[in-house]
Amino acid sequence: MFETRITKLFGIKYPIVGGAMHPLSTPEFVAAISNAGCLGIMVSTLTQTPEELREAIRKVKSLTDKPFGLNINLFPSVTPVKTEDLIAAAVEEEVPVIETSGRSPEPYIQLLRSGKGKYIHKCARPRDAVKAASLGADAVTIVGCECGGHPGLDDVTTMVVAPMTVDAVSIPVIAGGGIVDGRGLVAALALGADGVIMGTRFMATKECAIHANIKEWMLKATEADTMIIDRSLRNNTRVAKNEPALKVAELEARGATLEELLPYISGTLGRKLLTEGDMNAGILAVGQVVGRIRDIPTIQEVVERVMSEAEEVRQRLNRC
């Protein structure tokens, strides 16, 4: 059921990828997504050294015998990171899938392609997907401006960028942004994508290690309860519309510097929000689709529901 080039490429049961979310995509969370028949993706930003990364990779392997991935973040970082060392560690540990995001992977492509694993590049513009395909990516993920986290600079929706990307490359395409259920999955497939990526929906699950207060906020949120910040840094980020996010927007409108913004966008404050449950303690990356989430099931239940809904949609369309 719903076998696509993505399910065949990665050896997974369903054409669903779990979005890489810092600091939520832990080994336990990733393994749960993979065990549910999807592709869980851990984030390299959970670790500071190649040795710590190796330990985290081995932890995932101890929790699942299913394929999983590792995201290598190429965004500029306040804390210097030796990206080459992280990629080398992932290759040596034989991570089944490596994903890059944030900037062009060209400086690292030889190293990325040196192992046996598959390689995905995640981006927000069709032209970046074309570049990744030309460099030898096995698949690309394209996200629209609805997505949580980093939706790119152009404010173009998934309904537009997904088919544009499908038309522009011959490799499999994974579509993200606004996907929460079986209807979204079928819609993405109808646009020509081979699978979908979901982040916000997996945040609102029993296995996700965020405070219960945050999950409760998600259940009550509307589609209008997110906003874009960091435009002045050319690092657009979709986040929950809370006090820190509104303050950042106010400061950006005044022409604030990075140093002035850091006290509000600090990752340390974001982690405090996630662990202590104070919605105004920091920044929370979340997509517009939060307005459609109304329960906190297990990851397995989310996946089973999505696939059941997708089958119902397919049958309904076949009757048309």
N, C-alpha and C positions, 0 to 999 in steps of 0.2 A: 504494500500500500504506500503510495506516494514515493516510489523509488525515483531518485533524480541523479543527475551527475554528481551532486554533492554527497548524497548517501553512499554512492559507489566510490567516490574519491577518498572519503575519509573512513569508510567501513562502518558507518553508523546506521541505525535503524530508521531514524526520522530526519527530515531535512531542516533541523533546528540547531542553531548554534547559541550557546549561552554567552552573552556579552561580557567582555573582560572589564571588570569594574574594580577600581582601587578604592578602598582596601578590602572589598567584599569577596573577591574571587580567590578565596583560600583553597588549599588542597581539598578540604572536606566538602566545600561548596561545589567545586569543580567536579569532584568525583561523583557527587550526587546527580549532577546534570548528565554526566556521561553514563552513569548507571541507569538513567531513565531512557537511554536510547538516543541521546543527542550528543553534541560535541561541547563539553565544558572547556573553558579557556581560563587558565590561571594568569595572573599578572606578575610580571617580573619585578614590578615596583614594590612588591611585598618584601623583597630581600635587598640587602645592601652589597653583598659580595657574591661572586660565582659559587663559593662554597655553600652559602646559605641557599642559593638558588638550586643547587644540586640536591640539597637536603629536602627542599620543598617538592621538587620533581619526584624524588623517590617516595615522598609521602603520598603523592597522588597515586603513584603506581601501586602502593600498598593498599589503597582503598578501592581501586577499580582495575579490572583487566580490559576495560574498554578504551577506545581511542580518546585522547584529550589533547588540548593545545596549550601553548604558552604565548602570551602577548608580550612583545618587546616594544616598549614605549619609546618612540623617537622624538617626542615633544621636548623642547628645551626644558631643562630642569634647574631649579635653584641649587640642588645638590649634584655635584659632578658625578656622572656615571660612565663607566667604561663599557659602552654598549658592545664592543667587540668581544669582551670577556664573557658577557652574559650570553651572547649568541653562541659562542664557542662551547660554553658549558651545556647549553640546551642541545646542541648538535651531538656532543660527546655522550650525553645522557639518553640520546635517541628519543627525544620528544617526538611523538607522532606527527604533530602539526605545530608549526611556528607561525605566528601572526605578527606583523608589524603595523604600526599606526602612528600618525602624527606628522611625519615628514617623509621625504623620499627615501626609500630603502636602498637607493643605488650604491652608496658607499659600502654597503654591507652585503650586497647581493651574492658575491662569490662565496662568502662564508655561510650565508643563509642556505645556499644551494649545495653546500659541501656534504651534507648528511643524507640520510635515506628518507627523512620525513617530508611531508607536504608543506607547502608555503603559501600563506594568504597575506595579502596586503589590504588593510582597511582604510578607506578614504571617503571623502564627501563630494568629490568632483569626478565626472566621467573622464576627464582628461588625465587625472591622476591614475585612474584604473587602467587606462590605455598604456600609460608609462609602466605601471607595474607588470602588465601583461607582456610588454616588450622586453622586460628584464627577466622574464621567466617564471612569474608567479603561477602557481597551479590554480588559484582562484582569487577573486577579489570580493571584498565586502564594500558595498556602497550604502551610506547612511544619509537620510534626509534630515531637514532641519527640525523635525519633530523629536529626534532622539535625545536622550539624556547624555550628559557629558559633552563631547566635542562634535558639533554638527557641521563644522566647516564655516566658511566666511560668507557664503553666497545666499543663505536663506532660501534654498530650494527644497521642495518637499520630496518625499520618497516616491510619490506617484509620478514625479517628473524624472528624477535622477536615475531611478531603477531601470526603466525601459531604455533611457538614453545610454546607460552603461551596457545593458544587454546588447544593444545595437552596435556598440563600439568595440566590443571585445568578443573573442571566440571561446574564452575559458569560462568556467562556471562562475555565476554571480550570486552572491548572498545579499539580500536586501534587508535593511534595518531602518527603524524609525517608525513608531506608531503601530508596531506589531504586538498584539496581545492575545489573539485567539485564532481559531481555525479559519475564520473569515479573512483575517489578515494574511494567513499563510496562503490560502487559495488565491487571494488577490495578488500577492507577490509572484506566485507561480504563473498566474495569468499575464502578468507584466513581462514574463520571460525569465524571471530569476529561478535559480535552482534550489534555493533555500532561503531561510530567514534567520535573522539574529534578534534575540530578545534579551534585554537587560532589565528594564524596569519591572516587567512581569515577574521575573525570577527574584527580584529584590523582595517582593511581597509573598514570600514563602516561609514555611516553618524552618527550613534549613538555613536561611540567610541570617548571618550573625549581626543583625542590627537591632537596636533597642525596640521593645514593644511599642513605645510611644511613637516612634517613627513609622512603624507599620500601621498604627492607628491613624496617624496623619494621612498616610497614603489612602486608606479606605475612605476618608472624608474629602480628599482633595478633588478639585475639578480640573478640567483640561486647561483652565486659565491660571492655575496655580504654579506655573513655572515661568521662567524668564531667561533671557540671554544676558550674560555678563562677560566681561573681559574682551569686549570688542576693541577697546583702545589698545589692547596688547596683541591684537590680531590672533587671538586664541579663544574665539567664541566658545562659551560653555553654557549649556542649558542646565539650570538648577532650580530647586524649589524657591518660590517667591517668599523669602523670609526676611527678617531684619538685616542680617549681614549682606544678603544679595541686593536688597534695596539700597543699602548704604554704598555698596560698590558701584551701583549704577549712578548714584548721586555724585560720588567722587569722580567717576569717569566723565560725567557731563561737565565737571569743572576742570578737566584736563589733568587729573592726578597721575603721579608717577607710579612705577611698579612698587617702589619702596613704600609709598603711601597706601597702596592697595594690599600689600602682603599681610598686614595684621588681620585683614578680613577674609582673605582667600587662602590662608595658610592651611595646609593639609592637617596640621596638628589640631586645629579647631574643628575641621571636618570629622576627624576621628572622635573628638570629644562628643560631637553631636550624635554620631552613630552609637557610641557606647553608653552615653549617659542619658540620651533621649530628650535633650533640650533642643527643640527645633530652631531656636535662635542662637545656638552656640557656634554655628559655623555654616559652611556651604554644603549643600546636598545635591549632587548630580542626580537628576531624574527627568524622564521624558514626559511629553504632553499626555501620553497614553495613561499616565497615572490616574487621570480622570475617569478611566473605564475599569479600574480595579476595585473590586468590592468584597474580596475575601482573601484569606491567608491559608491556602492549601499547602500540601507538600509539593515538592518539585515533580514527583512522579504523577501526582494528581493533575498538575498543570499540563504536563505533556500529554497525558491520556485524554484530557478534556480538549486540548487543541486539536489532536488528531481525530477525535470523534466528531468534533464540530466541522473539521475540514472535510471529512467523509460525508457528512450530512449536506454540506454545501455542494460538494461534487455531485451527489445524487440529485439534489434539487436542480442544478444546472443541466444535468443530463435529461431531465424531464421537460425542460423548456423547448 
